Every structure is written in structure tokens, then in C-alpha cells.
Amino acid sequence: FVASLAMALVGLAVLLLLVPDLRPGRRSGPAATPGSPATPGRVSLRLLRTPQLGRVLKAAGILGLLTVGDGFLYLELTARDSLATTYFPLLYVGTNFAYLLLAVPFGRLADRIGRTPVYIGGYVALAFSYVFAGGPLSGPAASVACLLLLGAYYAATDGVLAALAARISASSVRASGIATAQTVVAASRFVSSLVFGLMWTRLGRVEALVVMTACLVVAIPVAALLLRGVDRPHAPATASAAGL
């Protein structure tokens, strides 16, 4: 925890001291023109009410409802492989290490082939992580595969979703569009945690994972259909930048 706090403070210092503010210049007063960027305090959230963003929010919400919290997967791996509690934090390290390695490559891939395929591919990786966590395979190899796939899921979705939301939001509400998408994901994951915890208690941990995996397999093509045509090439906000 101390090491994490130290790294967070270093990252915050870099953000505040070294990263330039690239917002377009804002105009105010009588010299402002209709095409000028909105002045602070006058941002209209009605600009977020677009069919494209609505489809992105629906897809993100559906997939978020079927996202099992990391802690549940780690508890399953711990119970299945009789992992000592002392090593439990290493499961988080494995996931974050995979995320670290794959975030920029997946962001570059999203810039090249489109954000939607990479985003959907991230949930395919998540479904396979469920299989390695609750499937018939066990042992260190299966656990490592689960962690790598979980990290790949985060690398292929977090930054890419932000870039996708930024691409289809007006420039004056771009940050609000990203925040709205992330809020939908957070809310749906919260509901998913409650539902999965209930299933874990009533059905058992393996059975609950089987149900979530089956539902996610059905939801992935539905989300892909919702996102069809939303992404466009040559987007001004790159996914690799969002991944960083």
C-alpha cells in the first residue's frame, strides 16, 4: 500500500507539473462568436443526447452487468488452488502487470483497426478468464492464464472506451461524455457485484461463474451489434493516448 501511494503521488506530480493543458482557447465577452468554444459554466449536457453515445452507453451497461469483480475471481483462484492468504495480493500484481504490458499495444491496435473490435475483444478475453477461473482446469498455469486474460480485458476496454466516447462527443462536452460512459460502467459493475455475490451464496462459486460466463457469451454479440457503425476511422482522439 505504501508503494502504491508513492507511485500515485509521483503520477499526480507528473500530471500537474509536466503535462500541458491542451484545451482549446475559450473566448468570452462581446467578441465571442457562435462558433467559439463554450465558456466555463455554459456547457450544455444536452449535446450528450446523441444516438451514437446512447448505443455506446447501452453496450457498456450490458457488458458491465456481466463483469465479475476481480475480488471474486481471486477468491475463486485462492480456494481452488489452496493459495495461502499471504500470496493473495500477488493476484492483483499479476493482473496489473498484464495491463501494464498490453495497454499501449491494444491502444495502438484500436487506432489501426477500430475501437469497437478491440473493445469487444476485451470482453472475449474476460469470458475466457472466467473459464480459467471456474472451469475444469486448475493449477498455477490456469491461474496465470486467468490473470493475464483479466489484465488483457482491462487493457482492451478502459482506455478504448474513453477514446470511443470522446470520438462521438462534441468537443465542448468531451470530458463529460467520457465521464458518463465510465459512470455507466461503474454503476453496472456495482449491480453485477451484488447479483454475483447473491448467486455465489445461493448457487456456489463455480455455478455462479458458469451462469455469468454463459450470459456474457450471449451479451457479447448483442453489444457488437449495438456498436456497429459507431466508431469511425481517423478519430481525433486516439485510443493509444487514452490508454496512456
GINOR-V139494 format. One record per residue. PSI is psi as a letter, one per 40 degrees, with the letter a starting at -180 (none if undefined). BURIAL is # if it has 9 or more other C-alpha atoms within 8 Angstrom, else .. Layout:
((PSI;BURIAL) (PSI;BURIAL))
This chain:
((d;.) (d;.) (d;.) (d;.) (d;.) (d;.) (d;.) (d;.) (d;.) (d;.) (d;.) (d;.) (d;#) (d;#) (d;.) (d;.) (d;.) (d;.) (h;.) (i;.) (h;.) (e;.) (i;.) (i;.) (h;.) (i;.) (i;#) (i;.) (a;.) (e;.) (e;.) (i;.) (i;.) (d;.) (e;.) (i;.) (i;#) (i;#) (i;#) (h;.) (e;.) (f;.) (h;#) (h;.) (e;.) (d;.) (e;#) (e;#) (g;.) (i;.) (d;.) (d;.) (d;#) (d;#) (d;#) (d;#) (d;#) (d;#) (d;#) (d;#) (d;#) (d;#) (d;#) (d;#) (e;#) (f;#) (h;#) (h;#) (i;#) (d;.) (d;.) (d;.) (d;#) (d;#) (d;.) (d;#) (d;#) (d;#) (d;.) (d;.) (e;#) (f;.) (h;#) (i;.) (d;.) (d;.) (e;.) (d;#) (d;.) (d;.) (d;#) (d;.) (d;.) (d;#) (d;#) (d;#) (d;#) (d;#) (d;#) (d;.) (d;.) (e;#) (d;#) (d;#) (d;#) (d;#) (d;#) (d;#) (d;#) (d;#) (d;#) (d;.) (e;.) (i;#) (d;#) (d;#) (d;#) (d;#) (d;#) (d;#) (d;#) (d;#) (d;#) (d;#) (d;#) (d;#) (d;#) (d;#) (d;#) (d;#) (d;#) (d;#) (d;#) (e;#) (a;#) (d;.) (i;.) (i;#) (i;.) (d;.) (d;.) (d;#) (d;#) (d;#) (d;#) (d;#) (d;#) (d;#) (d;#) (d;#) (d;#) (d;#) (d;#) (d;#) (d;#) (e;#) (d;#) (c;#) (d;#) (d;#) (d;#) (d;#) (d;#) (d;#) (d;#) (d;#) (d;#) (e;#) (i;#) (i;#) (d;.) (e;.) (f;#) (d;#) (d;.) (d;.) (d;#) (d;#) (d;.) (d;.) (d;#) (d;#) (d;.) (d;#) (d;#) (d;#) (d;.) (d;#) (d;#) (d;.) (d;#) (d;#) (d;#) (d;.) (d;.) (d;#) (d;.) (d;.) (d;#) (d;#) (d;.) (d;.) (d;.) (i;#) (d;#) (d;#) (d;#) (d;#) (d;#) (d;#) (d;.) (d;#) (d;#) (d;.) (d;#) (d;#) (d;#) (d;.) (d;#) (d;#) (d;.) (d;#) (d;#) (d;#) (d;.) (d;#) (e;#) (h;.) (e;.) (d;#) (i;#) (i;.) (i;.) (f;.) (i;.) (d;.) (h;#) (i;#) (d;#) (d;#) (d;.) (d;#) (d;#) (none;.))
